[in-house]
Amino acid sequence: MKKIVMVIATALLLLFQVRAEGPFRAGDKASDFSLKSVKGEMVSLSDMENAKGFIVVFTSNVCPVAKKYEQRVIDLHKEFGAKGYPVVAINSNDPGVNPGDSFEEMKKVASDKDYAFTYLRDESQTVAKLYGATNTPHVYVLSKKGENLKVEYVGAIDNNADDAAKANKAYVSDAVNSLLKGDNVMVTSTKAIGCSIKWKSL
Amino acid sequence: MKSGKILISVSLLFAFFIAHEASGQKIEYIKVPDLEKILNNQENKLLVVNLWATWCAPCVKELPAFEKVAGEYEESKVRFIMLSLDFPSQIESQLKPFLKKNNITLDVSVMMDTDYNSWIDKVDPQWQGNIPSTLIVNNEKKSRYFHSGEIDEPELRSLLNKYL
């Protein structure tokens, strides 16, 4: 009996280890990373000690869908940053394909638009690949327990890219509000039309 | 005066339709049930659905390849649908001028249902919503292929030959 329990425990452990390698889906353990912010410093999620979780947004300066959502990302940080769920935006696009997504352009956009959230450059694209991000914008809501990060939601910000006023499902806000109340997230995964992340050719 | 204005409007409208027909370009505005009908059609034809938008640079880049390859196959054998995901608010300002300027002759359908999460999986569960993407369906042979990302002319041709 003890042996069987051990085997099951080992199998579960292995399973979790495999799952921690991404692409991340809701329920998975997520990994921290260290990326350069537009302010020039290296930032990890673990640096934000007071956070209860994070709204990680893979985005772009130039993707029209990401631009449609830019103000909504700013607003998410305004609403949830102080409550313990700051926005952490990541730009993983190859500036060779999208010159407007270069580190210099990121700095410019962040300063022009007064980004209050952390904006990070994923130069090697490893974080996008690890998380399994494919589009911009592509959101991962993470919760933090001790040192552990858990993926609570993956997908779109809401259900109307064209017009925020016409959206009637606020996926990310709903997810974070549930977490703040200590409830389970109801909708844990959605899909939306977006620009492909521009990968570097190998 | 008023009736004169109406007459002018009506004639303009007719002129528009005639011009529209003459260019051979057909735009259809579709919703989810129409999309399902298209995908499940039992016509004896290969269906190629390209998912694109005028705001998507790589989509625009691959359009000429679709125009060219479509011209190489009989319409009775292959049906091309360029499924535009342009925002409904930009159909008049972006999509229509774009089609005219670039002399697009392929059939264009515009998806009017913007609650993307409700239908992306109906196109293909593999699709993450990124564009361009292309779906090739042969309902007669019950085969389908989903391609995420750009596609070039030789690749498109070889896929068509494979799934025909």
Interface residues (C-beta under 8 A of the other chain):
Chain A: P64 V65 K68 T134 N135 G155 A156 N159 N160 A161 D162 D163 K169 T190 K191 A192 I193 G194 C195 S196 I197
Chain B: A53 W55 C56 P58 L85 F87 P88 S89 T114 D115 Y116 N117 S118 I120 D121 W127 Q128 G129 N130 I131 P132 S148 G149
